[in-house]
Amino acid sequence: MTSHRLGIVGLGVISAAYLDTLAGTESVVITAVADLDAARARSVAAGLPAARALTVAELLASDEVDTVLNLTTPAAHTEIALGALAQGKQVYGEKPLAVTLAEGRSILAATHAGLRVGSAPDTVLGTGIQTARAAIDDGLIGRPVAASAVMVSPGHEFWHPNPDFYYREGGGPLFDMGPYYITALIHLLGPIRSVTGASSRPHENRVIRTGPRAGESIPVFVDTHVTGVLEHDSGALSTITMSFDSTATVASPIEVHGTDGTLAVGDPNTFDGPTSLRRVNDGGFHTLDPLAGYVDGARGIGLLDQIRTPPRAVARANGELALHVLDVMESLQRAATEGRRIDTTTTAERPAPVPLTPRAEWLGAIDSHGRTIRH
């Protein structure tokens, strides 16, 4: 069978990571690319044997595209997703699903039979988070009762040459980094029914530190330190801190505490962060060998998972999960602003766990008989 045909909209910094994965797989062929910078689109297309550089409108309407990979900035996620769905295309996009919950709902409402919407992060499908999940599901920490998620950095202006959108609606530490941590917490502990929180904005402007715009001041429109408590349907409580206002932390990115033990979990923005376990009466933490997940995962594995998921099954990086994550983030912002507990209005099933899958298998879609699967 022929490969699944992919069109990519948005060829900024993150696109290189996706191209590194997808250009070498057996499951997809990149047939079209588009960017507001037409010269950039032509340059990328020149390095892809089957791709044409198109305008965004041409790509969305193309009969040679089955799925649109949406790598635009958050403010454009909804427009591109709705445009692709209207043309009968499946969609997989960078996080967050949309800037607002209302926009996210409109994307899912526009899906119809045979179409799927998926969204990053897919880092949670790697051996890091999946090993932690397997340990929890196997009862290694007893009944989970609490978790913590911590991300502290000085801000993206220290490494990104054009960090403006990180400080606009749809950005900030919560909407930019929160999807990794909240999605991981849902994989580990299930959906979230309510939130409380607080937030602050110490700086009204930021100074770009790298690239041709170094020294330029940019305005900040969102809170840059957000903290909260997430109440899971299971009764477990997760505390979360997302900050662009400090230097670093020695806290584990995620810890999960159970009645019989604690897991220290690696960075959910990576695929294979180590997971360590300490049980009651143990002398200390010991690192677990990988128990589950896509080995040596890379950005784009969530899209491959979506393409390879049978029609009646639910892909792991699915739109309903992304909508629930968006709901949690927007509710946390409201809770911080209004000073009260907010109930979420969506839910999502924990995605199916990922069996331990070698890189050669997921990259080439090799079946149990050693044959390459093509879609």
N, C-alpha and C positions, 0 to 999 in steps of 0.2 A: 504494500500500500504506500501511497505518497506521504511525504512528511507534512506535518501540520504547518500551515503558512502563517508567519508572524510579521506584523508591522509594528514598528517602534516609533512612538511619538515622544520627543524630548530627548536630546542627546547631550545633556549636561554631564556633570562629574560622575553621577552614579551609573550612567549608561555603560561606562567602560567595564564595570564589574559584571553587569548582565551580559554584555557582549562576550566577555571572556568565557562565560559558561555556555551560553546558548549557541554561539557560532560553531562550537565543537560537538554539539549533540547530534544524535541520530534521529531524534523525535521531531525536530523543528527545522524549518528553513526560513531565514529572514528574507522576505521578499520586498519590503519597503521600509524606508526610514523617513522621518520628517522632523523638522526643527524650525523655530522662528528664524534662525540663522541658516539661510539656504546654502551658504558655502560650507558650513559645518555638515549639513546633511549630505551634500555631494561628497565631501571628504570621507565620511563614514561609509557611504554606499560603495565608494571605490574599493574599500577593503573587504567587501562582502560579495561573493561571486554571484548571488542571485538577487541582490537588492537593487531597487531603484530609489533615487531621491525624489520625493514627492512633496507637495504642499500637504498641510494637515487635512484639508478638505478632500484632496485627492486620495490620500491614504485611507481615510475613513470610508470612502465610497468604493475603494478598489475591490474588484472581484478576485484579486490574488491574495487577499488577507482574510484569514479565518479568525484570528485573535489579535486585538490591539493591546500592546504593552505600553501602558501610560506612565511615562517617567517625567512628566512635567512637574512644575512647582505646585504645591498644594492648592493654590487659588484656581488652577486650571483643571484640577482632577475631575470635577463634576461635569464641566462642559465637554471634555474629551470623552468621558465615560458615556454620557448620554448620547453624544454624537455617534459613537461606535455602536451602541446598542440599537439606535434608530436605524442603522444600516445593516442590522442582523449580525453584528460581530460580537464575539465573546470579548471580555475585558479582563485584564489583570493589571493592577496599578501599584505604584509606590504608596507607602503610607504617608498620611492617614487616608482613609477612604475618601473623605471630603473634609471641607473646612468646618461645616456645621452638621449637626445631626439631621436637620431638615433636608440638607442637600444629600446626605448619605441615604436617607429614606427614599429620595426621588430616584437615586440610581437603582436601588433594589426594586422599586416599583416599576421601573422601565424594563426589567428583565422579563422574558417570556420563554415559552417552551423551547428547549434546546440551547438556550444561552446561559452562560455562567458569568458571574462576576467574582473575581478574586482580588486579594490585596496582600501586600507585604505587611508585616515582616514574615519572611520565611526562615530567618535564622533560628527560630524556635523549633524547626524540624530537624536540626542537626543533632549530633550526639550529646551536646551539652544539656540542653533542656530536656530532650527525650530520655536521657539516662536518669536525670532527676525524677522525671515523671514515672519511669519504670520502677525506680526505688520506692516511690510513694505508693504506687499501685500494688507493689509486691509486699507492702506492709513493713518495710524496713525501718520506718520511723513511727510506727503505730498509727494512731489517728491524728491527722494533721490538724493543728489548732491555730497556727499563726504563721505569718511570713513577713519578711521585710524586703523592700526593693529600693536601692539607693543608686542614684547617678548624680555625680557632682563634677562639674568642669568649669573652666573660666569663660566658656562661650566659644561659638564657632568662628568668630572673627579672628581667632588666633591661627586658624588653618585654612579657612575658606576665603578665596579672593573676592567673592561676591555674596556675603552672608546676609544681605538685606532681608530676604524672605523668611529667615529664621526668627526675625523679630517683628513680623507682621502676623495678622490673623491667620491661624493655621500653623503657626510656628511656635517659638518658645520651647523650653525644655519639655513641657508636658506633651505638646502635640508632635514635636520632632522625635524625642527619645522615649516618651511614654508608651507608644505603641509596642516597642520591644518588651518592656517590662510588664505591662498590663496583659499583653497577649500571652507572655510566658506564665504569668500568674493564673490565667484562665486555663491554660494547658495543665498546670500543676494542681490547681485547687477548684476549678470549675467557675461558672459564671458569677457575676457580682450583682447584688440586689440593692445596695445602697452605699453612699459615700458621704464623708464629711471632709472638710479641708480648710486650708488657709494658704495665702500666697502673697508675694511682695514683688516690687519692681524697684530695686535700689538705684538703677541708672536710667535716665531718660534718653541717653545717647551711648553708643558704643563706637570704638575706634578700630577700623580695620587694620590688622597687623601684618598682612602678607599680600603679595601680588602688586599689580600696577596701581591699585587704589589705596595702598598702605598709607595710613595717616588720615584718611577720610573719616569723618564722623557720620554715623547713620542713626536715625531715630529708632526708639524702642516703643512698640505699640502694645506689647503683651507682657504679662507678668513673667519674671525670669527665675523665680524660686517658688515652687509649688510643693506642698506636703499634704498628706491626707491619710485617711483610714478607709479601707475598702472592706465591706462586709460581703462575704461570699454566701451563696445559697446554702452551702454546706455548714455555715456557722463559723468557719475559719475567718480570721481577721488579718488583713494585710496592711501594713503601713508602707507608704511610698513617699520618697523625696526625690524630686527632679529639679536640678539647679544648674544655672549658667552663672552663678555668682560666687564661686569659690575656686579653689585650685584642684583639690583632689580629696580622696577619702581612702581609708584603709578598710572600710566595711566591705563585706562580700556584696557583689552586685545584687544577689538574691540569697536569702536564707529562708528555709522552711523548717518550722519547729513542730514536732509531733510528740505524742505522749511517751514514745520510746526512743526518740533520737532527733538529731538535727542534720539537715543537709546544707552545705555551703555550695552555692551554684554559681557557675561562671557567668560572664557577661552575655546577656541575651542578644547583644548586637554582634556577637560572633556565633559561629555554628558549633564549635567544638570546645567551648570553655570547660574546664575540669569541674567535676562534681565530687565533693568530698562528704563523707558520712561519719558522724560520731553518734554512737548509741550510748545509752545509759551504762555507766561503769566502764566504758572504753577509756583508754589512756589518752586518746586524742583523735583528731580527724584522720581518716585515711581516704585516699583518692580511689574512686570506683573505676574499674575498667568500663569502657563503653558498653551499655546494655541495650541501647536502642538508638534509632535515628539514622539519617543519611550521613555516611562517613565522608569526611572532608567535604561537607556541603559548601555550596557557594550560591550567591544571589542568582535567582532564577529557578531554583529548585522548586519553589512554590508554584511557579507557572508550569513547570514540567509535571508536577504532581497533579495540577488541575487538568492539564491536557490528557494525562494518562488515566485519570479516574473514570471508571465506567459511568455511563449516562445516568443510571439510577442511584448512584452513590454520591456522597458529599465530599468534595475536595477539602483538603485540610486547611488551606489558606483561603477560606471562603468568605463571601461578602457578608453573610450574617454575623460571622465572628468579628469581622472588621467593623461592622455597624455597632455591635455591642461595645467594642473597644472605644469607638468614637463617642458613644453614649456615656460610658464611664468617664472619659476625659471631659466632655462638656458638662456633665453633672458635677464633676469635681471642681471645675471652674465656677459653676453657679454656687456650689456649697461654700467655696472660699469667699465669693462676693457677697452672698446673702447671709453668711454666718449660721447655716443650719444644715441639717441632714437632708440629703436628696435621694429619693428612690430612683433607680434606673427604670426606663420604660421599655427596654429590650432585654433579650436574653440570647444565649447561644449554647449549643451543645459543645462539650469538650470534643475537639476533633479526634478522629481515630488516631491511636498511637502509631508511630512509625517503627516498623521492625528494623533491626540492625541491618543496614543495606550498604554493601560496599560501593565505593565510588564508581567502579567500572560498570556496575549494574545500573545505578540511577543515571549515570551520564550517558550510557549507551542504550538504556532501556532493554537490557538483556533479560530474557525470561529464564525460567528454571531449567530449561534444556540448553541454555547457552546460545540461543538464537536472538538476533537483534530484532526488536519490535519496531515497526514503523507505523505511524498514525496518519 
